[in-house]
Amino acid sequence: MHIITHRRIQDAAYEHPACAGALDHWYRIAKQAQVMNFSQLRVLFPGVDKVGDIYVFNIGGNKLRLIAAIHFNRQKVFVRAVLTHAEYDQGGWKP
């Protein structure tokens, strides 16, 4: 899949160096993946949840949350934000 806004992942890795390896791991798996639906996505990422049209990935043992919009038909992942658990709980990411 094509990852749009890889810069957000890089910025989060810089801000949270303890999770940099986990973010890179997520990026490498997602980039090589060719999934057509949420069920296939869950096979690759068991910790992913669907909230409306948005997908929420647990990163680094639930230390970070990666928020993404995924267009399976076009094989594109739009990274909207990478948040700490506390930032995620505030809910400002919700559409």
N, C-alpha and C positions, 0 to 999 in steps of 0.2 A: 504494500500500500504506500501511497505517496503521503509523506508527512508534511503538512503545511505549518509554518511557524515553528520550525525546529529551534529557532532562537529562544523561545520561551523555555524550552527544555534546558538549553545551555545556560540561560540566566538562572534558572532554579538550581542547577548543579553547582553554579558558582556561589549562590547564596546559601546552599545547604550541602556542603561538601561531604557530609556523612551519607548522603543519599545519591551522590553523583554516579556511583556504580550502578545503583538500581535504576536510575533514570536512563543511563546509557543502555542497560540491558533491555528496558522496555522499548526504547527507540529501535534497537537492532532487531528485536523480534517483530515489532509492528511494521517496520520497513520491509521485511522479507515476507510478511504474511500476505495471503490472498484469501480473505474471508468474505463470505457473501451474506452473512446474517449474524445476529446476536448470539445464537447458539454456537456457531463456529468460533466467534470471538471469545466466548467463555471457556472454550477448550484451551485456547492459548493463554488467556488471562482469567483464571478462576475468580479473582477478586474484583472483577469489573461489575458495575451496577448500571442499570439504565434508569435515568430519571427524565421522564418525558422523551424528548428527542436527543438528549445529551447523555454521554457515557462518562462514568466516573471510575477511574482506575486507582486502586490503592497501590502506592509506591513505597518501597523501603520499609516494609513491615508496618504499613498504615501510618507512616510519618508524614507522607505527602499525598495529596490527591491531585491527579491529573484530570482535568476536565476537557472533554473533546466532543466535537460533532463529527460523526462519521457518515460518509456517503458510500455505502457498500457498492452501489452500482457503478460508481466512478473510481472506486478504490482510493479514496482520499480521506485523510484524517486531519481535521482542523483543530489544533491544540488551542483551546481558548484560555486556559490558565493552568498553572501549577501552584497549588496552595498548601499551606500547612493545615493540619487538622483543625486548629482553632480558626483559621481564616475560612475554611470550608464551612464550619458550623455557623458562621455569621450569615451565610446564605446569600451574599451579594452576587454570587456567580449564577444564580438561577435566572433563567430567561423571563 
